Amino acid sequence: MAVLNRTSAGVGVLVVMLILSFPAIGAPAEGADKGVAIELNRLSPVKNACRMSLVFTNMMDVPVDALAIETVLFNKQDSVERFLVLKSRPLTPKKIRVQQFDVAGVPCDGFGKLLLNDVKECKAANLDPGTCLERITPSSKAGVPFISTITN
């Protein structure tokens, strides 16, 4: 029969607490079902236009059958250059999709920032355009900020 003293019992409790504080291997990361991430990944000059490459990541367990976002392109002087409605193809759950959009008549070096202004269409379980906007996280790797009207 093992005899436990206060020190060994305290260490045992501490070990159990430490084990319980770590997530199980393979468990989903916190916030894994948050929504849709949209990354402005690249700006590429093409004939008379700037091509935006956007990376859509559906982090939800449900498909997004239709998504149309209203964006506002600001120039380097922080003035509104143009409103753009960008429609994605269907977004499969837990998948990444890349799409390209050409912005005619605007050189890539004229982009100051891109604002996610609103959601015009959102077809997904339990989401409408208003709640969909709250579930979209914009980001950028293109050297031009991509921000949202929703601030946290």
N, C-alpha and C positions, 0 to 999 in steps of 0.2 A: 504494500500500500504506500503510495507516494504521499509525502507530507509537504504541504504548501505553506510557506510563510508569507507574510505580507508583501515582501519584495517580489517573490516569484509570482504571486497572484496579481500584483500590480503590473508586472511586465506582461503577463498573459492578457490582461484586459487591454493594455496598450497595443499589443500585437493585433488583437481582434479589431480594435478601433481603426488601426491603420489599414488593415485588409479591407474593411468595409468602406473606407473612404475613397478607395480607388475603383474606377469603373471596371466592369468585367471586360475581359478581352473580347473584342468583336462587338461590344455594345455600341449602339449609335452614339455619335458625338452629340453633346448638348447643342440644341438648336438645329438638329439635322432636318427638321421638318418646318423650317422657317418660311420658305417661300421660293422666290425666283431671284437669282443673282444675275445681273446683266453687266458685263464688263465691256467697256470701250477698249478693244484690244489693240487696234492699229488704224492709222490713217494713211492711205496710199493715194498719191496723185495718179489720176487716169485722165484721159483726154477730156478736157473741159469740165472736170468734176473732181471731187475728193471721195474716195471709197472708204467708208467706215466698216470695219470688221467688228461685229458684236458677238460676244460669247454669252449665250443664255444657258444657265444651269438651273434646272428644276430640282430643287432640294426637297420637294414634297412627295408624298406617297400617292398622289393623284395626278392624272395628266392635265395639262393646260391645252385644251383643244383650240383656243384662239386667244391671242394676246396682241393688242394694238396699243402702243404707247405714244403719247404726244410729247415730243421733245422740243426744246427751244435751243437753237444754236446762237451763241453769243460770239461776237468778234473779239479781237484783241483789245479793243477799246471798251469792252464790257457793254456794248450796245447789242440789242436784239438784231440778229442777221436774218433769221428765218425760223418759222415753225415747221416741224417735220412730224408726220405720223408714220411710225415704223411698225410694220406688222410681222410678227414672227410666224414661222410654220409651227405646227403642233409640237408641244414640249412633253416628251415622255418622262414619267417619274424617274428621279435619280439619274438623269442623263444630261449630257452637255450637247448643245447645238450651236454651230457657228453660222452666222448669216452676214452677208455684205449688202450695204446700201450705198448707192451713189448719190452724192449731193452735187447737183449740176450748178456750175457757175460760181462755186466757192472754192478757192484754193485751200489745200490742207493747212498751209501756214497761216491762214486767216482765222482758224478756229481758236477761240479764246476759252470757251467752256461749253459743255452740253448739260442742259437741265432736263431732268425727268419731270415734266410739268403735270401730267395727268395720265390716266388710263382710259382710253376710249372704248376698249372691248376687252373682256376677260371672261372666258368660258372655262370654268373649272369648278369642281365640287365645292359647294359652300362659299364661293367667292363671287363678288360682283366687282365692277370697276373701282368702287371706293375702297373696299377691303383689299382688293388686289394691289392697289397703290401702296398700301401699308406693308405689304409682303414682298415688295421689290427692293432689292439692294443694288444700287448702281456703284460702279467703280471704274477705274481707268488705269491702263498700262500704256496709253498712247501719248503721254506727255500733256494731255488736255484734261482738266477735271471733268468728271461726269458725276453730277450731284442730283439730289432729289429735293422736291418741295417739302417733303416730310423730313423734319429734323429730329434727331434723337438726343 
